[in-house]
Amino acid sequence: MIKKFDKKDEESGSGSNPFQHLEKSAVLQEARIFNETPINPRRCLHILTKIIYLLNQGEHFGTTEATEAFFAMTRLFQSNDQTLRRMCYLTIKEMANISEDVIIVTSSLTKDMTGKEDVYRGPAIRALCRITDTTMLQAIERYMKQAIVDKVPSVSSSALVSSLHMVRMSYDVVKRWVNEAQEAASSDNIMVQYHALGLLYHLRKNDRLAVSKMLNKFTKSGLKSPFAYCMLIRIASKLLEETEGGHDSPLFDFIESCLRNKHEMVVYEAASAIVHMPNCTARELAPAVSVLQLFCSSPKAALRYAAVRTLNKVAMKHPSAVTACNLDLENLITDSNRSIATLAITTLLKTGSESSVDRDRAPHCACHQNPPPAGEGGPTHSLAVQVHPLHLQPRGAGERGRPSW
């Protein structure tokens, strides 16, 4: 029985990894239990977990020993245990490149892929596409087309992601599935729509006109998936950069309209895309900076960090555009997250006036008033850490006769 432990135990060291002293030879010896009858799902599941753990730790499996373990594992398809079957799919994916004759499980995977058990169909598609080569792809093409437009979201997503991986292997075959991918792109499921858009883009990315038409279609019809919106923003931004399109382009208008989206991730993606555009003026940056300013007061630390990090980059080229955010940045200096506080300070050093820098520096430099002698155990290390951001001052800042404070 495996002792249950969580991530906190692992980080604190109070827990113990039950697999840390595994030996490959002992695990392969245990794998012989796969040939026993009747099959013991619980024990077999535990051994498969050990094999996957060793593989993910970088343990080298020879071709012969890997093939023997793989062939023994194929007998486990006789069991109807759902958890064991899904672990078999994972093992097939992990051992596909180190075992020989892995196509022996093709018929079993195809049967699961076209079966009635939805819990098997998605993982079976992923495993089957992992062992499929160019010579076998046409044999499963009909099944893949059906799976892409399947009504079950997990099955459709599995087929779309697997197709995306196979584009590199057999572009010409996967390109014939574009109609099914377009149908999946109109799905109500946010992940299916996202994966479908990703496949469509990778099939067309070398044809600028096709990408432009795709963008025009989806920007007009709209999307339901925030993930798909983020991808569409990145595609539009890349196309604008490649074509050197001006900021009066419909694509720029689309990106700017995403600043008013109801999803925070879409709003940030749009703001980030605008501030990273070359030759962007302070006036064109203003809407994006306003959105980032709102994020600075968000209760979510991730949003505050993203906002101040992006504003920090904007301040390098357009410090005047960020000046309006100085008050919000000053409030972030006392943020409980050290990364946010440090970024706020370095941003203010680029944009703040002399008085605001003095005001922000006061709470951080209170320790300078009566510092103990260094020989008496003064906190020299903490002082060094606190004044560390000051090295980012502009050149020439140290050439003045007397510091202003």
Buried (B, 14 or more C-beta within 10 A) or exposed (E): EEEEEEEEBEEEEEBEEBBEEBEBEEBBEBBEBBEEEEBBBEEBBBBBBBBBBBBEEEEEBEEEBBBBBBBBBBBBBEBEBEEBBBBBBBBBBBBBEBBEEBBEBBEBBBEBBBEEEEBBBBBBBBBBBBBBEEEBBEEBBEBBBBBBBBEBBBBBBBBBBBBBEBBEEBEEBBEEBBEBBBEBBEBEBBBBBBBBBBBBBBBBBEEEEBBBEBBEEBBEEEBEBBBBBBBBBBBBBBBBEEEEBEBEBEBBEBBBEBBEBEBBBBBBBBBBBBBBBEEBEBEBBEBBBEBBBBBBEBEEEBBBBBBBBBBBBBBEEBBEBBBEBBEBBBEBBEBEBEEBBBBBBBBBBBBBEEEBBBBBBEEBBEBEEEEEEEEEEEEEEEBEEBBEBBEEEEEEEEEEEEEEE
